[in-house]
Amino acid sequence: PHCVVAAGERQAPRCFATFPAAIAAATGGRVTDAPASAAVAVRDPAFTAALEAPTTLAAVVVGIEYADINYGGATLSMTAPGRCDYSMDVDYRFASMPYGWNDRISSFRSYSNCAQQLFRGTSYTGGALTNIVSSMSYVGSTANDQASSVTFN
């Protein structure tokens, strides 16, 4: 499945049968023509431009987490109230991964001017698993399927 969760939500993610349906939900219906394959979408400049386009909507996609390496498998689209700023402080926090996503991330791509960092434990404990970066096609053997919380800078 392809799921969507908003920063600050403490409920189960909304999940969809297809990646385009999840992206449509994550963007409030603004992006309805996402590629069928999440692995194709991450490399599609038109898809990136659509996610990065200015919007007046209450939420933007700040990152998409992938269950498999090379942006494959199930996805978790993470949304927040706005784009990240240009400072290195933390703009958005996900203190725990939603149901079905704890210890599952193998790759990720950030959007909306954000970079992200994965942490081993909930509430950013247990040490950082990755540097603060915008994209990783593979998080590496020590971080693979180990993330329990995420920050977006």
C-alpha positions, 0 to 999 in steps of 0.5 A: 500500500501507499500511505500518507501521514501528516506532521503532528498526526497521532493516528493511523496513516491513510493508505491507498491501493495506488501511488497516484491515489496516495499523492492525490490525497497528500496534495489535497487533489492538486497532483492527480497525474503522478506516475503509477510507479513510485520508483519512476516518480522519484526520477521524473522532473515533471512529478518533482516540479508538481510537488514543488509548485507553490500552493495555497493548500494547508499541506505540502509533501515534505518527504516520501519514504520507501520500503525498498531500496532504489525507491521501490515498494510501498511508500509513506508520503509525509506532509506538513503545513508548509515548506522547510525554511533555509536554516538547519533547524528542525522544521517538522518532526515525526516522533514515531513512525505511523502504524506499519512503518516502524523499522521499514524505511530503506530509501527516501526522497525529500521535497518542499525545500526539506532534507531529512534525518532518520533516527533509530528510536522514537522521539529521536533517541538511539542515535541518528541513522543518517546525515541530514540529506534530501535523498538516499536510494539506499540508507545503508546496511546500518540504517536499513529497516531501523528508523523509528522517527524522522526530522525534516530540516 
